[in-house]
Structures are given as structure tokens and as C-alpha cells.
Amino acid sequence: MLDRLTSMRVFVRVLAAGSLSAAARQLGMSAGMVTKHVDALEAKLGIKLLHRSTRHLSLTEAGSGYLEACQRILAEIDEADAAAASQRITARGVLRMTAPLSFGSRFVAPLLPKFSRRHPEVQVELELSNSRVDLLEGGWDLAIRIGTLPDSLLQARQLGACPTVICAAPAYLARRGTPRLAHELSTHNCLAYSVPSIFGNKHWSLGEDGSLRVPIRGDLLTNNGDVLLAAALGGQGVIYQPRFIVGDALQAGRLVALELDHPTCPLGGIHALYPTDRRPPAKVREMIDYLCDALRGSAIAGASPVQR
């Protein structure tokens, strides 16, 4: 079956060239193929579009109206194609992205004003949530994910490392003592996540591979790292967090990192994920490049992102 749009383009070119053979030369087709395309249109429509002789072509009344419609439709298609293709070259349109709540508010949101100044034709729609949304089903262009990535059909680019730290406020350590061994955490008030993770509510995983599981207990469970940070700053207990959440407090001396006999377990990195595409739209490429540049080293240090 011949492609309908191709047949329409052939029909328009035949009239512009003045003959089937001239159209064939311009299109790089055989004269027989050009004839087949015109015949296919007439068969599909059930009407005659052209009066054809060995020396002359002319439009029927129906063919005249159909020619105008084809020209209009093909122009609109070309315009739509050009608009879509331009988005691969120039960053424009709505960029829908999602990021974890704490990381997004600390490290993504402060970077958006400068990105907007660089790319005024891009409208960013940012959703902060700790739920792992389905990018394809939800129509998202980009997601920031923290941790080891499961196998998926998504493309990924690492934005930075994600080290972790166990820490507490100086007031808490003065009151309860400073643990030096991992197993001593079991005797402290460990404030934990209510959802399963290396920072879980029953065990904390330590060691480079997370193989050491230390039983813990405490009087606060939550699904949000900022809540744990606030409680630790108030002297309530010990927390186990990504450094990007507690980095500023550590630098200011409001929290003290514990030096235990086993290292903490790294989270596996901070990544930008986007749907598989041989060449993603410019708005996606520009945002990822911008985040990579701005976040280089900042998540490791726990400091504010660098705006260049």
C-alpha cells in the first residue's frame, strides 16, 4: 500500500512540474511510480483528479479543489515538523521534571532562576515528591533520582555522588556520650525513616556494601529527611542522612559527624533520568548539562549549589 502523504506530495509536484515525467525526475522516482501514486489517490477517492494525455495534463474540477487542500495540508505538516525539529535545536516549551523533596528544594529550586534567564522560552514545571513516578506514563521529561538505579528503559546521567553521614547535635552528644563503635548506636536514640532503606527504622546499614546491619531504636520515625534534621538540631537524637541534607549544619558546627569503626553506606549517586531517545529535546539536554555543571562537587560537600 502506498503512503497517502507521499502520494499527495507526488500529486502536488506533478502539477507544479507540468508533467508526470518531469515530476519523476525532480522526485528521483520512475515515471511509473509517479503514475502509481496518482492512480492510488484517484482509486482511494473514487474520482478523477487529472485529465491525462501524452502531451498535456489538466485538473478536473474535483482535482482543482483537491490540489488546494493538499497544498494546505502539506504546508501545515511541514510547519509542524519544523516546529518539532526546532525543539531539538533550541530549548523551548514546557519542561516537566520531578525531584525528591529535600534535594529538590535545596539544590534544584535555587538553580531555576538562572536557568530561566538563560532559556526564556522554557517553562519549567517542577514537582517535588519522594514517590518514584513513572516518567513515561506521567508524561515527565526528566526525573532526579538518588540511589542505585534499577534496570529500566530510561536513560541516566550521573549528576554527582551521594555520600552519607551519621551525626548528632553537640548538646545530645554532651548529654549521652559520643559513640565510637557501630554497635554502640543500639544504645542511642536513633531517629529514623519510617520507610525501608539503609536508614530504616529497625536497622541501619553500614560498610561500603551495606553488609553490616546495626539494630537501632528511637522515639521518632518520619518519611522526610528535613524532619529528622530539625529533630537532630534540637538535640533529640542521632540521625543517618545523605550529606546533602546535613552538610550545611555540619559546616556550621550545629551537627557533629560520628567517626565509627565502620564507614557509612553510600547511596549510589544522584542521577538525571529521561525517556530513551536518540537525541532528547534541547530543553532536556540543556537542563541536564546545567545541573551537572552547577552541582559538580556541591552534593559531596553538602554546600549550596554553585551558580556559574
VEXRO-711138 format. One record per residue (C-alpha): x, z, y. Coordinates in steps of 0.02 Angstrom, whole numbers, plus 50000, padded with zeros to 5 digits. Example, Ala and Ser with C-alpha at 12.3 -4.5 7.8 and 13.67 -1.06 7.14 Angstrom:
REM VEXRO-711138
506155039049775506845035749947
//
This chain:
REM VEXRO-711138
500005000050000500684995050170500905008250303499485007150428500515011450582501854998850533500514985550515499854989850688501614988150761501824971450674500164965350742500634970150920502344961850902501564945750835500524944050992501984948451105503154936051017501854922251009502054918050826502234925750654503984918550630504604924750799503924942150763504774941850593506464937950673506264951750802505734964550671507014959550541505644955450415505224939950318503814929250386502874932550225502954951450252502334949750430500864939550365500504952950234500414966350369499174956450473498154951950318498124970350268497394975350437496054961950427495624967150249495534985650299494444982050450493404968450367493584957150519494674942750575495924947550711496824931050736496434912550736497954905350649498584887650636500294880250604500634878950791499514891450876498924909450870497464916450967496504932650964494724933750907493554944151014493744958650892495614955950888495734957351078494914974451078495934979950928497554974551014497174985651165496775000351050498394997750951499434997151109498665013251172498825022451005500625017050976501115021951153500375039251126501285041050959502935035751038502655048151179502275062151055503825057850953504905057851109504205074651165504525082350994506275074950983506715081251156506445099151097507935096750982508985092251133508265102951274507705120851249505865121451294504195127851229503655144451155504955153751051504085166150935505295179250871505165196150786506415210450777506485228550713505775240750840507315251050883508555236650878507405225050973507065237251114508915242151130509825225851103508645211051113507475215451257508895218751384509595201351350507995191651381508065190751573509735181651570509155170151430507605166151534508675161651684509725150151577508235142051493506745142451613505715130551506505705142751358504335155951346504875170051229503565178951125504425194451054503575205850928504435222250884503975228650712504835236550563503715226350446504515211050369503375197050423503265180450333504055168050454503255152650378501525159950356501515168150528502235153250621503775162750681505295153150743506575167150723506745184550649508085197850669508365207050506509515221650467510245224950296510665214850141509615199250136508605194549982508675176749919507455165950016507155148450083507635154250257509255150250347510275165250405511655168150530512525184850549512475192050724513545207250688513965221550571512855236650548513885252350511513035268950485513425286950531512875304550484512815315550637512045330750721512005339150891513405351450936512095365350953511485362550775513255362550704513695378350801512175386750725512255380250546514075375350523514875358250501514795350750325516425343350263515915338150087514495326250046513625338449929513535351350069512195340550151510975347750023511075364550112510675357250284509075352150372509175333350345507925323550448507465307750354506475291750343504815292850255505065275550180506285271950037508015267050098509815273250094509195286050222507715291050112506775307450107507455313749940509205306549928510495299450046511625285849977513475286950019515015276949972515415258850011514255253349871512955267049895513295273949721513365292349773511615299349793511545316249879509925326249864509275331350036507805340550111507195343650287505715347750397505445330550474505005313750397504625298350500504665279350489505555277450656507405279850697507075284350879506025299250823507465305250715508665302850859507585313150977507455327150849509335327250817509695327751004508565342951012509635351750882508355350850742509485344250605510655331050532510215312550535510895297350444510685281850553511335264650597512655266450731511665255450850510355269250864511535283950890513045275450969512655279851149512335298151103513965298951006514945291551151514145304151270514555318851154512725323251131512925320050945514445322850833514855311450686515185321050524516805317150433516375319250250517375316350092516365300450057516035286450182514285281650233513485266150159513465250750273511815241850296512465224350263512385216550435511215210750572510565193150544509535179850631508375171050508507455154850540506495142050436507535129350342507795113950449509205101450450509285103750638508205117650712507435115450886508555118351035507605134051084508065142050917509875136350921510115142251100509375159451065510445162250911512035156551000511605167751147511295183051037512895180050939513905179451099513055194251183513025205651030514805202350972515515219650940514135228951030513155234150875514765240450796515195250950948513415256550975513575252051158512415241851266512485223051232513715212851334512905200251452514125186151489
//
